[in-house]
Structure formats: C-alpha cells, structure tokens
Amino acid sequence: MLAGFMVLIALIQLVDVIDDLARGAFLLVPGLLVFAVVFLVGASRLFGQAVWHVDAWREPGVVRLSPAQWDSTRRSGVLLVLVICLCYNC
C-alpha cells in the first residue's frame, strides 16, 4: 500500500512538472523530476520489481474473477453507488 501511494505521489509530481513547463517555471522542473524518480525507485524496491509490471500490483494468492463474476460484481457496485447517491441527496 505504501508503494502504491509512492507511485501516486510520483505521478502527481510528473503532472506538476508538465504544469510548470506550461507556465514557464523552468527552475522547479529539475527538483520535481528528481523527487518523482526517487519515489518511483523507492516504490519499485518496495514492490520488489519494476512498477510498470502488472505482476507488481497483484497480491499473491488472490483469486481472480471470471468475466461473468466481474459483471455481476460491477452491477451490484453500481447499484450501491446509486443508492448511496439517492440517500445523500434526500
């Protein structure tokens, strides 16, 4: 979970780099890039492999759902969200 947050922080920093480049704040870009790379390297060490590999995000021993199970799970999730939205708006 910590590694996932580290990847999220690195992605936010990369978005910030793009924003700073668009605004012309070029002095901030090198520091933000170093910050993002350090967080990506740390996350890959916590994952035990590169962050961009799909297997890094999978938990061992977790059973994957079949497409039919996924559809029924997704439908029940959508219904739950709709019920919560309706209750919140009342």
N, C-alpha and C positions, 0 to 999 in steps of 0.2 A: 504494500500500500504506500509506503514511503517512497519507493521507487516511482510509482505512478504519479505521486504529487511532484516529484522532482522533474519528471518528463513534462508535466503540465506547466511548471514554472519555466522550464527551458523554452517551451513553445510560446508562452506569454512574452518572454524576453525577445524571441525572434520576431514576434508581431510588433513589439516595441521598436526593434531595430528598423523594420520596414516603415513604421510611422515616423521615426526620427529621420530616416533618409528622405521621406516625402516632405518633411517640414524643413529640411536643411540643417538639422542639428547633428553635423557630422562628428563632432567631438565625443558624443555619447556612444556612437556605434561600436568602437573597439572594446570598450568596457562591457557593454551589453553582450557582445559576441563571446567574450571570454567567460562571462557569467553563465551564458547558455551552454557553452561547451563543457564547462566544469560540471554543471548539473547533469548534462547528458552522460558524461563519463561516469559520474557517481551513480547514476541510475543504472547504467549498464553493468557496473560492478555489483550492485545490489541484486539485479536480475540474474546475474551470472552469465549473461550473453548480451549480444547487441540488442538495443531497444527496438530496432525496426524489425526484428524477427518475431513472427506471430507466436512462436512457442514461448517466448519470454513472458507473454501476457496470460498464458494458460496456467491454471493451477493443476498440479499433478493429482490424479485420482478423481477428477471431476468428470462426471458422465455428461456427454454432450446430448442435446435434444435432437430428435429426428425432426424433419420439416413439419410433419403433422402435429407433433407436440409443440413445436415452436409457434405454429399458427394459433393453436388453442390458448397457449400462454399469452401471446400477444393480444388476442381478442379480450381475454379477461383483464389484462393490464389496461387496455383502452377503456373498458367499461369502468374499471376502478377510478381512472383519472376523470372520466365524465361524471361519475357520482360525486367525487370529491369537489369538482368544479361547481356542480349544481348546488351542493350543500354550502359551499363557501359563498356563493352569490345570493343565497336566500336570506 
